[in-house]
Amino acid sequence: MTPTNPSSGSSIIDSRFLLHAYCNGFFPMADGREGEIRWYAPEMRGIIPLDGLKVSRSLRRTIRSGVFTIRYNTAFEQVMRACADRDDVWISETIIRSYCELHRLGYAHSVESWADGTLAGGLYGVSIGGAFFGESMFSRRTDASKAALVALVERLNARGYRLLDTQYQNDHLATLGCIEIPQQDYLLRLDDALRCSCRFI
């Protein structure tokens, strides 16, 4: 059943409702920059197994070179707005305000790649229990978002997380080890992950 936000007429999604939706396998996307919020629970769900991230030799060289400095939660809204800076966008102002509130509450996080003092790429997502729900990523320099993803997976493994949800699989994510699993399998993994007590920060 698709959830119905009790505050759907407002400019922000209620944080408790949003977290409850994630715990039940749903996530929101907007119809364009100012469109209606819709809720999704794909029959085939994208995940990156935490022992299955594919890191190319060239990416390893880039990371070892130290060109990027990885930071966490220092520019959360900047990362969101950079992810939304594209033609085909589902990150509306309502989405941005809602996730900034989750960030303030300690549930939403950004992983950032900085180069020469400038935000070069990154990603953001939601952390509940031992599950991390990846929302979006962006890159202004080659490999910047990939470096952030590598740092994310390293952190999740170090802190005992069980699930990295990417929502959907696409060609780009597939090259990094993303796979698709049926919704029923996903919900079992989600239930297992939510039983864990993990701290992202």
C-alpha positions as CSV (number, residue, x, y, z in Angstrom):
1,M,0.0,0.0,0.0
2,T,1.3,3.4,-0.9
3,P,1.8,5.7,2.2
4,T,-0.1,8.9,2.5
5,N,1.7,11.7,4.2
6,P,-0.5,13.3,6.8
7,S,1.1,16.6,6.1
8,S,1.2,16.2,2.3
9,G,-0.2,19.7,1.9
10,S,2.7,21.4,3.6
11,S,6.2,22.3,2.4
12,I,7.9,19.5,4.3
13,I,7.3,15.8,4.8
14,D,6.8,14.9,8.5
15,S,10.1,13.4,9.7
16,R,8.5,10.5,11.7
17,F,6.4,9.6,8.7
18,L,9.4,9.7,6.4
19,L,11.4,7.4,8.6
20,H,8.5,5.0,9.0
21,A,8.2,4.9,5.2
22,Y,11.8,3.9,4.9
23,C,11.4,1.2,7.5
24,N,8.6,-0.3,5.4
25,G,10.4,-0.3,2.1
26,F,9.1,3.0,0.6
27,F,10.9,6.2,-0.5
28,P,9.7,9.5,-1.9
29,M,10.4,11.2,-5.2
30,A,8.9,14.4,-6.6
31,D,7.4,14.9,-10.0
32,G,9.9,17.5,-11.1
33,R,11.3,20.5,-9.1
34,E,8.0,21.5,-7.6
35,G,5.8,18.5,-8.3
36,E,3.8,16.2,-6.2
37,I,5.5,13.8,-3.9
38,R,5.0,10.1,-4.9
39,W,6.1,7.0,-2.9
40,Y,7.9,4.1,-4.4
41,A,8.6,0.5,-3.4
42,P,10.1,-1.2,-6.6
43,E,9.4,-4.9,-7.2
44,M,13.2,-5.2,-8.0
45,R,15.3,-3.2,-5.6
46,G,18.9,-2.0,-6.2
47,I,21.5,-2.7,-3.5
48,I,25.3,-2.7,-3.3
49,P,26.4,-5.7,-1.2
50,L,28.8,-4.3,1.3
51,D,31.3,-7.0,0.4
52,G,30.7,-6.5,-3.3
53,L,31.8,-2.9,-4.2
54,K,33.8,-2.9,-7.5
55,V,36.7,-0.5,-7.5
56,S,38.6,-0.2,-10.7
57,R,42.4,0.2,-10.7
58,S,42.2,3.7,-12.0
59,L,39.8,4.7,-9.2
60,R,42.2,3.1,-6.7
61,R,45.0,5.2,-8.1
62,T,42.9,8.3,-7.9
63,I,42.0,7.6,-4.2
64,R,45.6,6.8,-3.3
65,S,46.8,10.0,-5.0
66,G,45.1,12.1,-2.3
67,V,43.4,14.4,-4.8
68,F,40.2,14.2,-2.8
69,T,39.7,14.9,0.9
70,I,36.6,13.0,2.2
71,R,34.4,14.9,4.7
72,Y,31.1,13.9,6.3
73,N,28.2,16.2,7.0
74,T,30.0,19.5,6.4
75,A,27.9,20.6,3.4
76,F,24.7,18.5,3.5
77,E,22.4,21.0,1.8
78,Q,25.1,21.9,-0.7
79,V,25.3,18.2,-1.7
80,M,21.5,17.9,-2.0
81,R,21.3,21.0,-4.2
82,A,24.2,19.8,-6.4
83,C,22.4,16.4,-6.8
84,A,19.3,18.4,-7.8
85,D,21.1,20.5,-10.4
86,R,20.1,18.5,-13.4
87,D,17.3,18.7,-16.0
88,D,15.5,15.5,-15.1
89,V,15.2,16.0,-11.3
90,W,13.0,14.4,-8.6
91,I,14.6,16.4,-5.8
92,S,12.1,19.2,-5.2
93,E,12.3,22.0,-2.6
94,T,10.0,20.0,-0.4
95,I,12.4,17.0,-0.6
96,I,15.4,19.3,0.2
97,R,13.7,20.8,3.2
98,S,12.5,17.4,4.5
99,Y,15.9,15.8,4.3
100,C,17.6,18.8,5.8
101,E,15.3,18.3,8.8
102,L,16.3,14.6,8.9
103,H,19.9,15.8,8.8
104,R,19.3,18.1,11.7
105,L,17.8,15.1,13.6
106,G,20.8,13.0,12.9
107,Y,19.3,10.6,10.3
108,A,20.5,12.0,7.0
109,H,24.1,12.3,6.1
110,S,26.4,13.5,3.3
111,V,29.7,12.0,2.2
112,E,31.7,14.7,0.4
113,S,34.8,14.7,-1.9
114,W,36.7,18.0,-1.7
115,A,39.5,19.1,-4.0
116,D,41.5,22.4,-3.7
117,G,39.0,23.6,-1.1
118,T,36.0,23.1,-3.4
119,L,33.2,20.6,-3.2
120,A,33.9,18.3,-6.1
121,G,31.4,15.5,-5.6
122,G,29.5,13.5,-3.1
123,L,26.3,11.7,-2.1
124,Y,23.7,11.8,0.6
125,G,21.4,9.3,2.2
126,V,19.5,8.2,5.3
127,S,20.8,6.0,8.1
128,I,18.4,3.9,10.2
129,G,19.7,1.0,12.4
130,G,22.1,-1.0,10.2
131,A,20.6,0.2,6.9
132,F,21.9,3.1,4.8
133,F,19.5,4.3,2.1
134,G,21.5,6.0,-0.7
135,E,19.5,8.8,-2.3
136,S,21.6,10.6,-4.9
137,M,25.2,11.4,-5.9
138,F,26.9,14.0,-8.1
139,S,30.3,14.7,-9.5
140,R,32.0,17.9,-10.7
141,R,35.4,16.2,-11.2
142,T,36.2,12.8,-12.5
143,D,35.8,10.1,-9.9
144,A,34.7,12.5,-7.2
145,S,31.3,10.7,-6.5
146,K,32.9,7.3,-6.8
147,A,35.5,8.3,-4.2
148,A,32.7,9.3,-1.9
149,L,31.0,6.0,-2.5
150,V,34.1,4.0,-1.6
151,A,34.5,6.0,1.6
152,L,30.8,5.3,2.4
153,V,31.2,1.6,2.0
154,E,34.3,1.5,4.1
155,R,32.5,3.4,6.8
156,L,29.5,1.2,6.7
157,N,31.6,-2.0,6.9
158,A,33.7,-0.6,9.8
159,R,30.5,0.3,11.7
160,G,28.7,-3.0,11.2
161,Y,26.0,-1.9,8.8
162,R,24.1,-4.7,7.0
163,L,22.4,-3.0,4.0
164,L,23.3,-0.4,1.4
165,D,20.1,0.4,-0.6
166,T,20.4,2.2,-3.9
167,Q,16.7,2.1,-4.7
168,Y,17.2,1.2,-8.4
169,Q,20.0,-0.3,-10.4
170,N,21.3,1.6,-13.4
171,D,24.3,1.1,-15.8
172,H,26.6,3.3,-13.8
173,L,25.8,1.7,-10.4
174,A,26.1,-1.8,-12.0
175,T,29.7,-1.1,-12.9
176,L,30.2,-0.4,-9.1
177,G,28.7,-3.7,-8.0
178,C,25.0,-2.8,-7.7
179,I,22.6,-5.7,-8.1
180,E,18.9,-6.1,-8.2
181,I,17.0,-8.3,-5.7
182,P,13.2,-9.0,-5.5
183,Q,11.2,-6.9,-3.1
184,Q,10.5,-9.8,-0.8
185,D,14.2,-10.5,-0.4
186,Y,14.9,-6.8,0.1
187,L,12.3,-6.6,2.9
188,L,13.9,-9.5,4.7
189,R,17.3,-7.9,4.5
190,L,15.8,-4.6,5.6
191,D,14.2,-6.2,8.6
192,D,17.5,-7.8,9.6
193,A,19.4,-4.5,9.1
194,L,16.9,-2.5,11.2
195,R,17.5,-4.8,14.1
196,C,21.1,-3.6,14.3
197,S,22.2,-0.5,16.3
198,C,24.8,1.3,14.2
199,R,26.1,4.9,14.4
200,F,27.1,6.6,11.1
201,I,28.8,9.5,12.9
